[in-house]
Structure formats: structure tokens, C-alpha cells
Amino acid sequence: MIADLRQRGAAQAVFDGAGGRWLGADELLARAAECAARIRHRVDAPALIVLLCDNSIEALVGYLAAFTLEWPVAMVDAGMPADQRDRILTRYEPAVVIGSSAELDPAGVTHDGSTATPALYFAGRQTPPVAAGLALLLPTSGSTGSPKFVRLSRTAVEANARSIAAALGIGEGQRAITSLSMHYSYGLSVVNSHLIAGGELVLTGENLLSDAFWTLVRDQACTSMAGVPYSYQLLRRLDLDALNVPHLRTLTQAGGRLDPKLISHFHDLAVRRGGRLFVMYGQTEATARITILPAAALPSKLGSVGPAVPGGTLCIENEDGVVLDEPGHIGSIVYRGPNVMLGYASDAADLALGDEHGGRLVTGDLGYLDADGCLFITGRLKRISKVNGYRLNLDEVEAQIAPHGAVAVLGGDDRIVVFCEGWDAARREDVLVSTAKQFRLHRSSFVFRDIDRLPTLASGKVDYRALGELL
């Protein structure tokens, strides 16, 4: 990635939304090199760097500094509560912590006293060894407070970035806005794929509900935006055509199942604008993307997340690990590719581990392949609940109800709990009756609970753990 940026010279690469100006690739690399030199002046052997990450130019410089050094960097949400952040720092014993502001005061590390940005903090102690080739630690999806990370190699990061760029046609003239957090694998994949393929980035910490976000999209002529299902639910309410962002033509979606009606809506909208909608599937354990459905495959492949990204392969296995070759058979989704993680890390000792997966990832999802090799996901292996002796796929229940409004489904004590956002009593009753009939269960098997707003993670996905505390 550093070599790719170097080839771009003075060509503009990143717009600093907070600073209000463009940086050329050479200026960006110079700032990263200066940050790397400050780190190397204090630490003489490869060690873990923790980046307290937001969508700022300082965070991007810190990220590229780690890649310049070829030292592993752990992406940690800068907005994480201090006690959670400090647990991570205690458990992983980083040599360096990078922050966007000298106001930060992480436990166990000391600010270097410099006024330069990004702010650097050093541990001043012996740090644990790290494996050669370890480049990136990303938090596991669905657990912002968990100290567990996915270990990714430099090869995985760069291979997936190139695969994504190839599948989406990213290159010169493509300009993405950071609509997702950089510490989230999907958000970081937008950064990596554009930097590595000659595209441009507009950095902002604003969100879709902010007028400032859409002002940036408009004024900087952004051509693409990434979103999770909740992003598209919001965008449907906002009405993209009314936002006066004529250059925004490429939309990408991942991070969970999007209602097919919304897929059709945004596909039609993108086509009217002379653009494209890409439906994708991925996991942090595969760096970011596993499949990408070509925009031209819609609407004929509605419901599919597409074939494997370039360089990867998919298969479906039964409970005994036997590959199901015939199209249409549902089983465990297994992916192979250079972007598969090395393994997990739960503490500093795990940073010295090597490759534990050999490029093979059992995704934990259920699905099937059609005759064209396109993947259809039917649910999660662990999202199963028993009600009156019957096994129900909670994702299937949620998908059945989702067209009626924002919902999240959990399994309770011999019942299914449906959290619905802002529904009135009449709608809840109608959907309860139809859902019980659909799944051939008594209505008492379902409990509908109203909630003002579904809790979400920084990734935009529903926070099922937080909902579980309400059961």
C-alpha cells in the first residue's frame, strides 16, 4: 500500500474534512514517515502499536506510519469508554499508542511531550514479541468492549484491498466518503481499496443524519458511499434524490442482510442516476470482503451476495465437513483465500503466533451456491433457537418481519423476542398474527417489545448483546 501511494507522487489522495483541504499522496506519506521516525526514535524493535482511531487525518497518518514501519497496529475506537480501552492496553502491552489529540491519557503510557500530530504515547518497558508478517489487529464484530482481536497479515490486507478494487472498478476518478468507522473492517476496507488502487478519500467523522456529511458529499463531488443495512434504512427515509448529491452514483452494501425490497429500490435508484449498487458479504476474519455481487447481476440475482472475490473460492459443507457439490444444497459456508486471518488474539502472548488457518475460514454462516457460483445466505449457525421443540433460525424470522419496519430478533426462554423500533400496537398485532402463522407456532411463542431505537455498534450493525441485556 505504501509503494502504491508512492507511485502517485503529488496527485491528491485524501481530503481532510476537519481541516478543509486536500493532501497529495507525497504529503500524506511524508507525514506518515515523520510519525514513523518519532516512533523508531523511542522503540528500536518491532512491537505492537495501538491506534486510537477515528475518521481523522491524524488517525490515517498513524495507520500509514505503522505500515511504513511494518509493525502491527491494533485499531481501537477512539470513542471507546476509558475503562474498556485501558483493559485492552493492559492485556496487549503495546509499545506505542497513537491518538489524534494530546488530550488523551491512556493508562500505562506516557505522552512524548511533542506538539506534533498525531499524539504519541510510549510504554517505556519491555514489550512482548510480535510475529513477522503480522500487520493488523481488528476488533471482532459485535463486541466493541471485548479484548478479542482478529490477527491479519500484510498479505491479507493488501490482497483483499486489490480484490475489492478490481471487483468494484476502483481507480482514478473514484472518490469515496468515509461513511463507516475506520476501526470497523468494512470501513477500513474502503480506505485500503481506494489508497491501493488510485482512488481518493474524503475523511469525515460526520454521519448520515448530519447536514455536514451531505455538504461534504456535495462539495467534494463524492462518487461512492458504503453502508450497512441500517444506513440504507436511514437513506430510504432521507431520500437520496432530494439530497442534491449528483456525483454520488456508486453504492455498496454489506454488514448484514438488507431487505430485498430495499435492494431493489436502491438498485433502481442507482441505475436512474447512471450508477451501480453492489451487494457484498464479508467478515473481519476474512479482512473484509468474501463475495461481491456484480451490479449488472441485479435484479436477476436478487437475494444473492454474489460469487467469491477475485483470488478466493467458496464451498458448502455438511455437518461432517463433506463438500456439497450440487447447487442449492444448504450447509456451512466455507471460504478459502489469501485474505483469511492468521487467527485470533486474546492477549499479548497471542501476537507471536503464526498462521493457524492456512487460508481456510469456516464462516459460521449457512447458505447455498447456485449453478453460477453465487452465494445465498440463509442464516447463522449460532442464531438458532428452540421453541416448543422446534428449531428456528432467528435470521429467517428477522428477515420475515423486517419489511414491516426496523426490528431485531432474539431467542428467549422457549420463545422468540422481537424488538421493534417505534411500532404502534396495531402494527405489532398484525405482524404477530402473520408471523405465528408463517412459522406454524402459537402466537404465545412470540413476544413483541417496542423500543425507541435499536442499539447499534460502531459498525452500524444491531447490537444484539445490548438487546440481550433487556430480555
N, C-alpha and C positions, 0 to 999 in steps of 0.2 A: 504493500500500500504506500509506503514511504517512497519507494522507487517510482511508482506510478505518478504520485504527486510531483516528484522532482522533474519528471518529463514535461510537466505542464508549464514550468517556468513562471512567468509573471501573470499568466492568464488567471482571471478571477475564479475563485473556488468557493468562497464562503461569505455570506452576508451576515454580519454581526447585528442582530436585531436590536440589542440593547445599545450598542454603540452607534448604530445607524450608518455603517459603511461596509464596503466590500473589501475583502482581503484576497490578494493573489496567492497562488499556491506557494510561491517562493517566500512570501512574508509569513504565511502560516507555518511553513517548515522551519523558518529561521526562529520563530518564537518557540516552536517545539524543541529545536536544538538547544536554545538557550536554557529552557527549563530542564532538559536532559543533562546539560552541563552542570547546572546547580545541584542536581541530584547526585551525579557522579563525583562531584567535589566532596560530598559528605559520606557517600556509600561506595565502597570500591569493588563490591562483588554483587552479582545479580541477586535480587531479593524481591519480595512482594511489594507492590505499590497498591495502595487503596486510593481510588479516585472518588471523592465525594461529588457526585455527578448531578448536574442539571443541564439544561439545554443552552449553555452559555459558551462563548468563545473560549473562556478560561478552561472549562471542562474539556472542550475539544483539543485545546493545546496540550493539556495534561495527558489526555488519551494518546495523542500522537507522540508525546515525549516518551511514554512507555514503549511504544512501538519503535521509536528511534533507538532506545537503549536495548531493545529486545528483552525486556524484563516483563514478567507477568503483572497484569493490572486487574484488580477487582473493582467492578462497577457497583457502587453503593449509592443509593438515593440520598442526595444532599438534604432532602426534607425529612428523612427518617428521624423519629424520636431519638434523642441523645442516648437514652439507656440502651436501645436496640443497636445503635451504631457502635457504642462502646463495647457491647458484648462481642460484636464482630471483630473489633480491633484487638480485644483481649485474646480471642480464640485464634486469630490468624497471625498475630505478631508481625505486622508489616514493618518494613524498614522506613517507608515513606508514606505519608498521607498527603494527597493533593486536594486543596479546596479552592473555591473561587473567591474566597474572601478571608482576610486575616482576622475577621471577627470570630471565625470558627475556633473551637477549643477542644479537639478530640482528646479522649483520655489516653495517657501513656505516651504522648508525643509532644514535642515542643516546636513552636514556630521558629523558623530560621532567622527571624528578625529583619528580613529583607522586605522592601516595599514593592518588589517585583511581583507580577502576577503570572500564573496562578500562585496562590499562597502554598508554601511547602512546610510540612511538619516532619521532624525526624525523631526516631525512637531512641537513638543513641545507645543501642545494645546489640548483642549478637543476635542475628535473625536466622530462622530455620532455612535450610537449603531448599531450592526450587528445582524442579525437573527441567532439563534442557528442552526447548520447544514449547513449553507452557507459555501461552500468550495472554489468555483472558479468563477471568472468572466472572460468570454471570449468575445472579440470584435465580434460584429455581422458581418457576412460575407459580403464583398462588400463595407465596409465603414471604411477604415483604419483611417480616420480622424474623425469619428463620436464618440461622447462620450457615445453611447449606448452600453450596455453590456448584455450578457446572464448570468443569475444567475443559478448556478448549485450546487447541494448538493453533499456532500461527497458520499452519497449512489449512486447518478447518475454516478459520476466519476468512482467509483470502479466497479459498476455493468456493465457499458459499457466496461471497460477495460477487465473484465473477459469474457464477451460475445465475444468480438473481439478475445481474446486469444484462446478461445475454438473453434471458427469458423475457425480461421487460423492455428490452431495447434501450437501456440507459446509455447515454453518451453525451456528447457535446450538444448543448441546446436544451437538455433536460434539467429542470430546476425544481427541487423538492423542498417543501417546508417541513420543519421538524414538528409534526403534529402528535408524535408519541415521544415518551421519555427515552433518553439515550441509555439509561441503565436497563431498559427492557429490550430483550433480544430483537424484537421486531423493529423497534425504534432505532436501535444501533445498526441493524442491517440496512436501513435506509441511508444512514451516514456512510457505512462502509462501501456499499454498492455504488454510490454516487462519487465518492472520492476516488475509488479504484478505477472507475470507467470514464472519467472525464466529465461527469455531471456536476451540477452546482447545488449548494445547500443554502437555505435561509434558516438561520438559527433563531428560535424564539421559545420562551417558556410560557407563552400565552396558549390558551386552549380554544376549542371551537366555539365556546359561548362568549368569547371576548371579541369586542369590536376591533381591538388592536390586532388580533390574529388575522382577521379578514382584510384589514387595511394593509398588512404586510403582504398577504397573498396577492392583493390587487396591485399595490405599488411596485412590488418586486417581480411581477409577472410570473408567479409560480406556476409550473405546468403540471405538478403532480402532488398528491396527498395520500398518506397511508392512514388507515383506520381499522379499528376493531368493531365488532357488531354494535356496541353502544355508540360509537362515533357515528355510524350510519343511521342509527335511530334518531340521534340528535340532528344530523344533517337533513334527514327527511322532514323534520319539523321546521328547520331553518329555511329550507327551500333554496337549493344551490343556485337556481336560475335568478333568484331575487337578490343574491349577494354581490352581483356585479364583479365577478372574477372571470373574465372571458378567457384568460390563458389557461385556466385550470381544466385540463382535459383528461388526464390520466388518474384513475382512482385505483388503489389497491386495498384489498381486504384480507385480513387473517385474524388470528386470535380467538377463534371460536366460530360456531355455526351461525351464519346470517340467514334470516328468513328468506326463502326463495322469492317471495313477493318483493322484498327489498332488493334482492339481487337483480330481478327483472327491471325494477324501477330505475336503479342506478345504471344498469347496462343501457337501457333505452335513453336515459338522460345523457350518458357519456357519448353515445353514438350521435345524438342530435347535436352535440357540441363538437363533433368531429374528433372524439376521443375514444378512450378504452377503459373498461373495468376488468381488473384481474382479481380473481378469487384464488386464494392461496391457503396452504396448510403448512404449519411448521411447529417446531418445538425448540426450546432453548437447548435441549440435549443434541439437537442437530444444527447448532449455531443459530439458525433462524428458520430458513425455508426448507421444506421437504418436497412440496409439489407446487406447481403454478398452472392454473387453467388458462390457456391462451384466450385472449379476449374474443377472438374470432370463433371460439367454440361455444359461445353463448348466442342464442338461448338453447341450442340443441343439447348441451351437456349441463343444463340447469340442475343443481344439486351436487355436482361433482366439484372436487378441488383440483382436478387435473392430473397429469402424469408427473412422474418424478422430475426434479430439476436436472439440468444437464450434469452428467457425471454421477448421478445416483440411480438406484434401482429400488423397486418395491416388490414385495410378495405378500401373500396372505397365508398364514399358518393356522392349523387347528390346535386344539389343546395339547396335543402330543408333539407339536413342533413340526408336523408334516406339512409341506407346502401344498396348498390347494391350487392346482393349475387351472381348473375350469373357471371361466369368468362367472361372476355373480355369486360365488360362494362367500358367505360372511365368515370372517375369522379375525385373528390378531394381525394387525398391520405391522410389518417388519420392513425397515428401511436400511439400505447399505449405501455408503458414500463417504467421500473424504471429509465431509463436514460433521461427521459423528463425533461426539465428545470423547475425551480420554476417559472420563469417569466423573464421579462426584468428589467434592471436598467438604469435610465436616469440621476440619481444624487445620492448624498449620502443618502438622505431620503429613497430611494428605497431599501437600503441594509437591512433595518429592516423588510421588507415584508416577508411573508411566501409563501407557495405553492399556486400559482394561477391557475395551470393547472391540478392538480390531475392525472398526468401521461398520459394525452391525448394531442397530438400535431396535429393540422391541419397544414400540411406541406407547403401549398401554391402551391404544385405541382399537376399536372394532370397525371393520368395514369390508368392502369388496372392490375388486377391479372389474371394469367392463372389458369388452373384447378389444378396445383401443388402448388399454392400459391406463385408463383414467380412474382415479380413486374416488369412491363414495364412502364417507364416514357415517357409521350408524350409531356410534356411542363410545363410551369409555368402559374399559373392563372393570374399573373400580366404582363406576357410577351405577351400581346395581343395588336395588332394594327389594326385600321380600315383604309382600303384603298378602295376608291370608294364604300364605303358602305359595304364592305366585311371585316369580322373579320379574321385576320391572326395570327396564333401562330408563334411568332418570333423564338422560339426554333426550330420549324419544318422547317422554312425557312433556318435557320442556318445549321441544320442537312443535308438538301438537298444540300447545297452548299459546306459544309466542306470537302467532298472528293477531291475537286479540289484544296485545299490549305487552309492556315490559314486565317480564316475570323471571323468577329463578326457582328451581325445584330442588328440594332436599328430601332425603328419606328420614322418617321419624320412627317411632315405636309402632311397627306394624301399620304404618300409614304414610301417605305422601303429603308433604307440606309444600304448598305453592305460595310463594311471596309475590304479591302483585303490586305494582307501583301505581298508586293513585286511581285504583278502580272503584267504581261505585258498587253498591250492593246488588243492583240488577245485573250488571255485567258478571260479577262473581258468581251469581246463582246460575246464569245461563251457561257459563263456561264449566262450572262444576257439573251440571247435568250432562252436558255433551262429552266431557272428559270421562266421567264414570261410565257412560255408555260405550265410548270408544274402546276403553280398556276392560270392559265387562266386569267391573267391580261395583260394589255398593257405594253410594255417594259418601258414606261414612269413612271410606278408605282415603278420602282426600280432605285436607284441611286448607282452606284459602285464608291467607292472612294479608291484610293490607299494610303497606309500608310506604312512607312518603317518598323515599328514594332508595333504590337498591345500592348497597355499598359496593364500591369498586376498588380494585387495586390500581397502582400507578400505571399498569399496562392498559387500563380501561376494562379489563375483564371483571366479571362479577366476583366479589369476594365471598366465596361460599363458606370460608372459615368464620368470617364475621357473622354471616347469617346463621351458621350453626349454633352460635352462642345465644341466639334468640329462640331456639327450639325449647 
